[in-house]
Amino acid sequence: MENWKDKAECLDADPDIFFPPEGVNIHQARAVCARCPVQEECLEYALKHNIEFGVWGGMSRKEREQIARKRGIRVVV
């Protein structure tokens, strides 16, 4: 079975743009995610595994927490 991560646009990107200091703009990461064919899978992975740090599926930690709460998923704060 092919892994969705193998198709991720971020494979060749600087990882630092996906893990900026809190409150720092994430536009560079969002631009990479916007053109990624597996953006949805990435976001779902982060939600399923309750990943706290970084930009996943084009969403910040706070945005993922909001989505998780709307879905009734327990989040680590």
Secondary structure, 3 states (H helix, E strand, C coil): CCCHHHHCHHHHCCHHHHCCCCCCCCHHHHHHHHCCCCHHHHHHHHHHCCCCCCCECCECHHHHHHHHHHHCCCCCC
